[in-house]
Amino acid sequence: MLSKKQSSKKQKNIKIQKGLIVEKIDDQTVIFDTEESVLYTLNETASVIFDKLKKNWDKERIINYMLKNYEVKRERLEKDFEQLLKSLKRKKIIV
């Protein structure tokens, strides 16, 4: 869980890595890393967050959108959001 101090920090701009092919298929997002020849699939929730990141939405705006549109507690959503960001960074999908 994020502390209040961390929550209030302004999020750095997140950029989608160049060289990726991103396709929306039904409620999932498929990402092909052309340099590594690896295919990633995001579930519906991760796809929504990824789409908002591509539109340069900040964390708070994404969290508020998700809270309005999905039945989830804020604490859980913030934890899942941070885990998704770490995973996307580790896979070099975002920088």
DSSP file (Angstrom, degrees, kcal/mol; ACC not computed):
  #  RESIDUE AA STRUCTURE BP1 BP2  ACC     N-H-->O    O-->H-N    N-H-->O    O-->H-N    TCO  KAPPA ALPHA  PHI   PSI    X-CA   Y-CA   Z-CA
    1    1 A M              0   0    0      0, 0.0     2,-0.3     0, 0.0    74,-0.1   0.000 360.0 360.0 360.0 145.7    0.0    0.0    0.0
    2    2 A L        -     0   0    0     73,-0.1     2,-0.1     1,-0.1    77,-0.1  -0.623 360.0-128.4 -83.9 141.3    1.2    3.5   -0.7
    3    3 A S     >  -     0   0    0     -2,-0.3     4,-2.5     1,-0.1     5,-0.2  -0.432  29.3-106.4 -78.2 164.3    1.7    5.9    2.1
    4    4 A K  H  > S+     0   0    0      1,-0.2     4,-1.8     2,-0.2     5,-0.1   0.878 121.2  55.3 -60.3 -37.0    0.0    9.3    1.9
    5    5 A K  H  > S+     0   0    0      1,-0.2     4,-0.6     2,-0.2    -1,-0.2   0.923 110.8  43.8 -62.3 -44.4    3.4   10.9    1.2
    6    6 A Q  H >4 S+     0   0    0      1,-0.2     3,-0.9     2,-0.2    -2,-0.2   0.887 110.6  56.2 -67.6 -38.3    4.0    8.6   -1.8
    7    7 A S  H 3< S+     0   0    0     -4,-2.5    -1,-0.2     1,-0.2    -2,-0.2   0.839 105.0  52.0 -62.3 -34.0    0.4    9.0   -3.1
    8    8 A S  H 3< S+     0   0    0     -4,-1.8    -1,-0.2    -5,-0.2    -2,-0.2   0.619  84.6 108.0 -82.9 -11.0    0.8   12.8   -3.2
    9    9 A K  S << S-     0   0    0     -3,-0.9     2,-0.3    -4,-0.6    -3,-0.0  -0.381  80.1-109.2 -65.3 142.6    4.0   12.7   -5.3
   10   10 A K        -     0   0    0      1,-0.1     2,-0.2    -2,-0.1    -1,-0.1  -0.577  35.3-120.1 -73.5 131.0    3.6   13.7   -8.9
   11   11 A Q        -     0   0    0     -2,-0.3     2,-0.1     1,-0.1    -1,-0.1  -0.476  23.0-119.2 -73.3 138.5    3.9   10.8  -11.2
   12   12 A K        -     0   0    0     -2,-0.2     2,-0.2     1,-0.1    -1,-0.1  -0.421  42.4 -89.2 -69.2 152.6    6.7   10.9  -13.8
   13   13 A N        -     0   0    0     -2,-0.1     2,-0.5    82,-0.1    -1,-0.1  -0.479  42.9-146.2 -64.1 129.7    5.5   10.7  -17.3
   14   14 A I        -     0   0    0     -2,-0.2     2,-0.4    39,-0.2    42,-0.2  -0.862  14.5-163.1-100.4 131.0    5.3    7.1  -18.4
   15   15 A K        -     0   0    0     -2,-0.5    80,-2.7    41,-0.0     2,-0.4  -0.903  20.1-120.7-117.1 144.2    6.1    6.4  -22.0
   16   16 A I  B     -A   94   0A   0     -2,-0.4    78,-0.3    78,-0.2    77,-0.1  -0.667  40.6-106.5 -79.7 132.8    5.4    3.3  -24.0
   17   17 A Q    >   -     0   0    0     76,-2.9     3,-0.7    -2,-0.4     2,-0.1  -0.271  33.7-116.4 -59.3 140.6    8.6    1.7  -25.3
   18   18 A K  T 3  S+     0   0    0      1,-0.2     3,-0.1    -3,-0.0    -1,-0.1  -0.412  94.2  43.6 -73.3 155.8    9.2    2.2  -29.0
   19   19 A G  T 3  S+     0   0    0      1,-0.3    15,-1.6    -2,-0.1     2,-0.3   0.541  82.9 125.7  86.9   7.5    9.3   -0.9  -31.3
   20   20 A L  E <   -B   33   0B   0     -3,-0.7     2,-0.6    13,-0.2    -1,-0.3  -0.772  52.1-145.8 -98.8 144.4    6.2   -2.5  -29.7
   21   21 A I  E     -B   32   0B   0     11,-2.5    11,-2.9    -2,-0.3     2,-0.5  -0.953  20.7-169.1-106.2 120.4    3.2   -3.7  -31.7
   22   22 A V  E     +B   31   0B   0     -2,-0.6     2,-0.4     9,-0.2     9,-0.2  -0.944   8.7 174.3-117.1 125.5    0.0   -3.2  -29.5
   23   23 A E  E     -B   30   0B   0      7,-2.7     7,-3.2    -2,-0.5     2,-0.5  -0.991  25.4-138.4-131.9 138.8   -3.3   -4.6  -30.5
   24   24 A K  E     -B   29   0B   0     -2,-0.4     2,-0.5     5,-0.2     5,-0.2  -0.855  21.7-177.6 -94.0 124.5   -6.6   -4.7  -28.7
   25   25 A I  E >   -B   28   0B   0      3,-2.7     3,-2.3    -2,-0.5     2,-0.2  -0.955  60.9 -53.2-127.6 111.1   -8.4   -8.0  -29.0
   26   26 A D  T 3  S-     0   0    0     -2,-0.5     0, 0.0     1,-0.3     0, 0.0  -0.438 121.2 -22.3  56.0-122.2  -11.8   -8.1  -27.3
   27   27 A D  T 3  S+     0   0    0     -2,-0.2     2,-0.3    -3,-0.1    -1,-0.3   0.243 126.1  80.9-102.0  13.9  -11.2   -7.0  -23.8
   28   28 A Q  E <   -B   25   0B   0     -3,-2.3    -3,-2.7    19,-0.1     2,-0.5  -0.783  68.1-137.3-115.5 160.9   -7.5   -7.8  -23.8
   29   29 A T  E     -BC  24  42B   0     13,-1.6    13,-3.2    -2,-0.3     2,-0.5  -0.975  12.8-157.9-117.4 131.2   -4.4   -6.1  -25.1
   30   30 A V  E     -BC  23  41B   0     -7,-3.2    -7,-2.7    -2,-0.5     2,-0.5  -0.930   8.4-168.6-109.6 129.7   -1.7   -8.0  -26.9
   31   31 A I  E     -BC  22  40B   0      9,-3.0     9,-3.3    -2,-0.5     2,-0.6  -0.976   4.2-163.7-122.8 123.9    1.8   -6.5  -27.0
   32   32 A F  E     -BC  21  39B   0    -11,-2.9   -11,-2.5    -2,-0.5     2,-0.9  -0.935  10.2-150.4-110.6 120.8    4.5   -7.9  -29.2
   33   33 A D  E  >> -BC  20  38B   0      5,-3.2     4,-1.6    -2,-0.6     5,-1.3  -0.796   9.1-167.2 -88.3 107.0    8.1   -6.8  -28.5
   34   34 A T  T  45S+     0   0    0    -15,-1.6    -1,-0.2    -2,-0.9   -14,-0.1   0.788  83.4  52.7 -69.3 -28.5    9.7   -6.9  -31.9
   35   35 A E  T  45S+     0   0    0    -16,-0.3    -1,-0.2     1,-0.2   -15,-0.1   0.886 121.9  28.9 -74.2 -38.3   13.3   -6.6  -30.5
   36   36 A E  T  45S-     0   0    0      2,-0.1    -2,-0.2    -3,-0.0    -1,-0.2   0.525  99.8-129.6 -98.2  -8.2   12.9   -9.6  -28.1
   37   37 A S  T  <5 +     0   0    0     -4,-1.6     2,-0.4     1,-0.2    -3,-0.2   0.930  60.2 141.6  54.6  49.2   10.3  -11.5  -30.1
   38   38 A V  E   < -C   33   0B   0     -5,-1.3    -5,-3.2     2,-0.0     2,-0.5  -0.953  42.7-148.5-123.9 140.9    8.1  -11.9  -27.1
   39   39 A L  E     -C   32   0B   0     -2,-0.4     2,-0.4    -7,-0.2    -7,-0.2  -0.930  13.9-171.5-111.1 129.6    4.3  -11.7  -26.9
   40   40 A Y  E     -C   31   0B   0     -9,-3.3    -9,-3.0    -2,-0.5     2,-0.4  -0.915   6.9-157.3-118.0 147.0    2.6  -10.3  -23.8
   41   41 A T  E     -C   30   0B   0     -2,-0.4     2,-0.4   -11,-0.2   -11,-0.2  -0.992   3.8-157.9-125.4 129.0   -1.2  -10.4  -23.0
   42   42 A L  E     -C   29   0B   0    -13,-3.2   -13,-1.6    -2,-0.4    -2,-0.0  -0.874  18.1-128.8-103.5 136.2   -2.9   -8.0  -20.6
   43   43 A N     >  -     0   0    0     -2,-0.4     4,-2.6   -15,-0.2     5,-0.2  -0.093  40.3 -85.0 -71.4-179.3   -6.2   -8.9  -19.1
   44   44 A E  H  > S+     0   0    0      1,-0.2     4,-2.0     2,-0.2     5,-0.1   0.912 127.5  44.5 -57.5 -48.2   -9.2   -6.5  -19.2
   45   45 A T  H  > S+     0   0    0      1,-0.2     4,-2.1     2,-0.2    -1,-0.2   0.936 115.6  46.4 -65.4 -46.7   -8.3   -4.5  -16.1
   46   46 A A  H  > S+     0   0    0      1,-0.2     4,-2.8     2,-0.2    -1,-0.2   0.857 110.1  56.5 -63.1 -34.2   -4.6   -4.2  -17.1
   47   47 A S  H  X S+     0   0    0     -4,-2.6     4,-2.5   -20,-0.3    -1,-0.2   0.899 106.1  49.3 -64.0 -41.1   -5.7   -3.3  -20.6
   48   48 A V  H  X S+     0   0    0     -4,-2.0     4,-2.1     2,-0.2    -2,-0.2   0.938 113.7  45.7 -63.6 -46.3   -7.8   -0.4  -19.3
   49   49 A I  H  X S+     0   0    0     -4,-2.1     4,-2.4     1,-0.2    -2,-0.2   0.926 112.8  50.4 -63.0 -45.1   -4.9    0.9  -17.2
   50   50 A F  H  X S+     0   0    0     -4,-2.8     4,-2.2     1,-0.2    -1,-0.2   0.902 109.1  52.3 -59.9 -42.3   -2.4    0.5  -20.1
   51   51 A D  H  X S+     0   0    0     -4,-2.5     4,-1.1     1,-0.2    -1,-0.2   0.906 110.3  47.7 -60.8 -42.5   -4.8    2.4  -22.5
   52   52 A K  H  <>S+     0   0    0     -4,-2.1     5,-2.4     1,-0.2     3,-0.2   0.876 109.2  53.5 -68.1 -36.9   -5.0    5.3  -20.0
   53   53 A L  H ><5S+     0   0    0     -4,-2.4     3,-1.9     1,-0.2    -1,-0.2   0.903 105.1  54.7 -62.5 -40.0   -1.2    5.3  -19.6
   54   54 A K  H 3<5S+     0   0    0     -4,-2.2    -1,-0.2     1,-0.3    -2,-0.2   0.801 105.4  53.6 -62.5 -27.7   -0.9    5.6  -23.4
   55   55 A K  T 3<5S-     0   0    0     -4,-1.1    -1,-0.3    -3,-0.2    -2,-0.2   0.267 120.5-112.1 -90.3  11.7   -3.2    8.7  -23.2
   56   56 A N  T < 5 +     0   0    0     -3,-1.9    -3,-0.2     1,-0.2     2,-0.2   0.749  58.7 162.6  64.3  27.2   -0.8   10.2  -20.6
   57   57 A W      < -     0   0    0     -5,-2.4    -1,-0.2     1,-0.1     2,-0.1  -0.538  35.5-125.3 -71.0 143.2   -3.3   10.0  -17.7
   58   58 A D     >  -     0   0    0     -2,-0.2     4,-2.2     1,-0.1     5,-0.2  -0.404  26.4 -99.4 -85.0 169.6   -1.6   10.3  -14.3
   59   59 A K  H  > S+     0   0    0      1,-0.2     4,-3.0     2,-0.2     5,-0.2   0.904 120.0  50.8 -55.9 -48.4   -2.0    7.7  -11.6
   60   60 A E  H  > S+     0   0    0      1,-0.2     4,-2.6     2,-0.2    -1,-0.2   0.890 110.4  49.3 -62.1 -40.1   -4.7    9.6   -9.6
   61   61 A R  H  > S+     0   0    0      2,-0.2     4,-2.2     1,-0.2    -1,-0.2   0.908 113.2  46.9 -65.5 -41.5   -6.9   10.1  -12.7
   62   62 A I  H  X S+     0   0    0     -4,-2.2     4,-2.7     2,-0.2    -2,-0.2   0.938 112.2  50.1 -64.9 -46.5   -6.6    6.4  -13.6
   63   63 A I  H  X S+     0   0    0     -4,-3.0     4,-2.6     1,-0.2    -2,-0.2   0.932 111.8  47.9 -57.6 -48.0   -7.3    5.3  -10.0
   64   64 A N  H  X S+     0   0    0     -4,-2.6     4,-1.7    -5,-0.2    -1,-0.2   0.893 111.7  50.4 -62.0 -40.2  -10.4    7.5   -9.9
   65   65 A Y  H  X S+     0   0    0     -4,-2.2     4,-1.5     1,-0.2    -1,-0.2   0.934 112.1  47.1 -61.5 -46.7  -11.6    6.3  -13.2
   66   66 A M  H  X S+     0   0    0     -4,-2.7     4,-2.1     1,-0.2    -2,-0.2   0.888 109.2  53.9 -64.6 -39.5  -11.2    2.6  -12.1
   67   67 A L  H  < S+     0   0    0     -4,-2.6     5,-0.2     1,-0.2    -1,-0.2   0.862 110.8  47.1 -63.4 -35.4  -13.0    3.3   -8.8
   68   68 A K  H  < S+     0   0    0     -4,-1.7    -1,-0.2    -5,-0.2    -2,-0.2   0.790 121.9  34.9 -74.1 -28.2  -16.0    4.7  -10.7
   69   69 A N  H  < S+     0   0    0     -4,-1.5     2,-0.3    -5,-0.1    -2,-0.2   0.551 116.2  46.5-108.6  -9.8  -16.2    1.9  -13.2
   70   70 A Y  S  < S-     0   0    0     -4,-2.1     2,-1.3    -5,-0.2    -1,-0.1  -0.967  78.9-116.6-134.2 149.4  -15.1   -1.2  -11.2
   71   71 A E        +     0   0    0     -2,-0.3     2,-0.3    -3,-0.0    -4,-0.1  -0.710  67.8 122.5 -86.0  95.2  -16.1   -2.7   -7.9
   72   72 A V        -     0   0    0     -2,-1.3     2,-0.2    -5,-0.2    -2,-0.1  -0.992  61.9-111.6-153.4 147.2  -12.7   -2.5   -6.1
   73   73 A K     >  -     0   0    0     -2,-0.3     4,-2.5     1,-0.1     5,-0.2  -0.578  28.6-122.4 -81.7 146.8  -11.3   -0.9   -3.0
   74   74 A R  H  > S+     0   0    0     -2,-0.2     4,-2.9     1,-0.2     5,-0.2   0.890 110.2  53.5 -55.3 -45.5   -8.9    1.9   -3.4
   75   75 A E  H  > S+     0   0    0      1,-0.2     4,-2.0     2,-0.2    -1,-0.2   0.913 111.7  45.2 -59.5 -43.9   -6.1    0.2   -1.4
   76   76 A R  H  > S+     0   0    0      2,-0.2     4,-2.8     1,-0.2    -1,-0.2   0.913 113.2  50.6 -65.4 -43.2   -6.3   -2.9   -3.6
   77   77 A L  H  X S+     0   0    0     -4,-2.5     4,-2.8     1,-0.2    -2,-0.2   0.913 109.9  49.3 -63.2 -43.9   -6.4   -0.9   -6.8
   78   78 A E  H  X S+     0   0    0     -4,-2.9     4,-2.3     2,-0.2    -1,-0.2   0.903 112.6  48.2 -63.2 -40.6   -3.4    1.1   -5.8
   79   79 A K  H  X S+     0   0    0     -4,-2.0     4,-2.2    -5,-0.2    -2,-0.2   0.940 114.2  45.6 -64.5 -47.1   -1.4   -2.0   -4.9
   80   80 A D  H  X S+     0   0    0     -4,-2.8     4,-2.5     1,-0.2    -2,-0.2   0.880 110.9  54.2 -64.0 -38.3   -2.4   -3.7   -8.2
   81   81 A F  H  X S+     0   0    0     -4,-2.8     4,-2.5    -5,-0.2    -1,-0.2   0.940 110.1  46.1 -59.8 -48.8   -1.6   -0.5  -10.2
   82   82 A E  H  X S+     0   0    0     -4,-2.3     4,-2.4     1,-0.2    -1,-0.2   0.886 112.1  51.3 -63.9 -39.3    1.9   -0.4   -8.7
   83   83 A Q  H  X S+     0   0    0     -4,-2.2     4,-2.3     2,-0.2    -1,-0.2   0.900 109.9  50.0 -64.6 -40.1    2.4   -4.1   -9.4
   84   84 A L  H  X S+     0   0    0     -4,-2.5     4,-2.8     2,-0.2     5,-0.2   0.930 110.2  50.1 -63.8 -45.2    1.3   -3.6  -13.0
   85   85 A L  H  X S+     0   0    0     -4,-2.5     4,-2.5     1,-0.2     5,-0.2   0.923 111.0  49.2 -59.1 -44.5    3.7   -0.7  -13.4
   86   86 A K  H  X S+     0   0    0     -4,-2.4     4,-2.7     1,-0.2    -1,-0.2   0.917 112.6  48.0 -60.8 -42.9    6.6   -2.7  -12.0
   87   87 A S  H  X S+     0   0    0     -4,-2.3     4,-2.0     2,-0.2    -2,-0.2   0.915 112.1  48.3 -64.5 -44.0    5.8   -5.6  -14.3
   88   88 A L  H  <>S+     0   0    0     -4,-2.8     5,-3.1     2,-0.2     6,-1.2   0.871 114.0  47.4 -65.2 -36.7    5.5   -3.4  -17.4
   89   89 A K  H ><5S+     0   0    0     -4,-2.5     3,-1.3    -5,-0.2    -2,-0.2   0.912 110.2  51.7 -69.3 -42.5    8.8   -1.7  -16.5
   90   90 A R  H 3<5S+     0   0    0     -4,-2.7    -2,-0.2     1,-0.3    -1,-0.2   0.861 112.3  46.0 -61.8 -36.0   10.6   -5.0  -15.9
   91   91 A K  T 3<5S-     0   0    0     -4,-2.0    -1,-0.3    -5,-0.2    -2,-0.2   0.425 114.2-121.8 -86.3   0.8    9.4   -6.3  -19.3
   92   92 A K  T < 5S+     0   0    0     -3,-1.3    -3,-0.2     2,-0.2    -2,-0.1   0.822  76.4 126.7  60.9  35.2   10.5   -2.9  -20.8
   93   93 A I  S   <S+     0   0    0     -5,-3.1   -76,-2.9     1,-0.2     2,-0.3   0.798  76.4  28.3 -85.3 -34.5    7.0   -2.2  -22.1
   94   94 A I  B      A   16   0A   0     -6,-1.2   -78,-0.2   -78,-0.3    -2,-0.2  -0.901 360.0 360.0-122.9 156.4    7.0    1.2  -20.4
   95   95 A V              0   0    0    -80,-2.7   -79,-0.1    -2,-0.3    -1,-0.1   0.306 360.0 360.0-131.8 360.0    9.9    3.5  -19.5
